[in-house]
């Protein structure tokens, strides 16, 4: 049994990094509350898992969702923010609505949920907020104007919040992975290479999440950057360039 027993809300738990994080925490014997826009995808029963629905594209619903969540799970003491999606292209290829939606899901909704949960989390003896950032939060890249902006915003938010929470029991961290071989790339024109060391696995990021959650209350792991040993980008056939 882990030294610290946690009740962890995992946003984006139905696929990719979120799903891997939920599985790793369950393997360690932790209580996990998985959030997905389509909670019916949580088919396999587990005594320590609860699946709930929330749509991060509708941030006005988040305060009421958070209130119900904390009423049903008063022991909640950690959140992993792994929800989000990628969309790439030149700025002029984005409609105004697409810009708003990407920023909303990747940043604004996560700030809303943090704001709603934070007062109660500060009452816990030990609490964690873990944000899944990206290498796109470290350096702007061509065709990534809006996606990079959303991840830069999330990183700056986490850094400032970490300082705000310094005198409380809440520890704030961000993990910035490079290319991870997940469903993230299903609708994109590119993907990581399939050879050894050319992409991270979702489980690599999940292990970093578990590491942060098991650090002692006196210790804050501010930021973890993860990268494949040999980054390779492959363009899908007939996709053109990103």
Secondary structure, 3 states (H helix, E strand, C coil): CCCCCCEEEEECCCCHHHHHHHHHHHHCCCEEEEEECCHHHCCCCCCCEEEEECCCCCHHHHHHHHHHHHHHCCCCCEEEECCCCCCCCCHHHCCHHHHHHHHHHHHHHHHHHHHHHHHHHCCCCCEEEEEECCHHHCCCCCCCHHHHHHHHHHHHHHHHHHHHCCCCCEEEEEEEECCECCHHHCCCCEEECCCCCCCECHHHHHHHHHHHHHCCCCCCCCEEEECCCCCCEEECCCCCCC
